[in-house]
Amino acid sequence: MTLIFKESKADVVGKILNTERCPCSNPQNLRICSPERNTGPTFFCDVLESVFFVFILQVLADNFTTVTEFLLLGFSSLGELQLALFVVFLFLYLVILSGNATIISVIRLDQRLHTPMYFFLGILSTSETFYTFVILPKMLINLLSVARTISFTCCATQMFFFLGFAITNCLLLGVMGYDRYAAICHPLHYPILMSWWVCGKLATSCVIGGFLASLIVVNLVFSLPFCSANRVNHYFCDISPVIRLACTKTDAHEFVIFICGVLVLVVPFFFICVSYLCILRTILKIPSAEGKRKAFSTCASHLTVVVVHYGCASFIYLRPTASYVSNKDRLVTVTYTIVTPLLNPMVYSLRNKDVQLAIKKVLGKRGPLKP
């Protein structure tokens, strides 16, 4: 493996000093070096000017990124077990693709599923399909490859799309919680509260908000200087493993990233909790046990996905980068990059009778679909 680096900071500063600002090599500044000018206030002013100029050059040189590619260590420490991991992850990836494709297909083909709840479920399945596509193919290739490098630009691109789809999923889960609140707590006003125009606006806002937040975070991470360290102790370009490689203080950047994490994780989760408290209060007022069971069943699938997704994401992103522990965090990351996208179609297909019936109809077990 051959790594290509730009010039070091010392070389950059030295070249500029020697060619552009060396007082003795510039005929216009010979007065600084002449013996008769090396006394008095003028001399000290010139010295201060030169020192200040060197300081400015050093600051500029600190912003030069010298790393052109990163090395994704991933699961390289596991040795021969990587082949077994490849088989397992490939199988899970195929299950994720087929499961989400099934959910998207049945929602589109069955007219009974053309409701706001399944509209958002279809968008969530689409987002999670692209979400896994950003991470898993590269991880599978690296499990069989000796050269696990990724270019600086590709690393930034991978992080942008990963965070974009991940934040979109968080916002969509929050919107789905509001949808359940409107359906159970305000059933008479539900057609107005969740009209197709409102659903379209909410879905668009989730996608735009997710990628705007991702753009801010990625810009903060990759505006930092990366001087020599390029070994990313992860299987993809995530925030903490990459930002730890920066050769400068990252406290201010990490604080802004933490604020973004609070906005996209804590705020939607808070609204989900408030929605379910209202839902619980409404369900407890239902007199029949059958009515309570049906109301709970419509929320169980969504609540299961929310707990797993927000729990894992909060554990990783709502804490300082310095507390990053590679092995344990990598295991948690596998949970929300593989298990959660796998859990979504399984939960909604196994626990939802409408989806089960639609799947059977699509497969031809109950005859053709009704128009």
ABEGO torsion letter per residue (X at the ends): XBBBBBBBAAAAAAAAAAAAABAAABAAAAAAABAAAABEAAAAAAAAAAAAAAAAAAAAAAABBABABBBBAEAAAAEAAAAAAAAAAAAAAAAAAAAAAAAAAAAAABAAABBAAAAAAAAAAAAAAAAAAAAAAAAAAAAABABABBBAAAAAAAAAAAAAAAAAAAAAAAAAAAAAAAAAABAAAAAAABBAAAAAAAAAAAAAAAAAAAAAAAAAAAABBBAABABBBBABBBAAAAAAABABBAAAAAAAAAAAAAAAAAAAAAAAAAAAAAAAAAAAABABAAAAAAAAAAAAAAAAAAAAAAAAAAAAABBBAAABBAAAAAAAAAAAAAAAAAAAAAAAAAABAAAAAAAAAAAGAAEBBBX
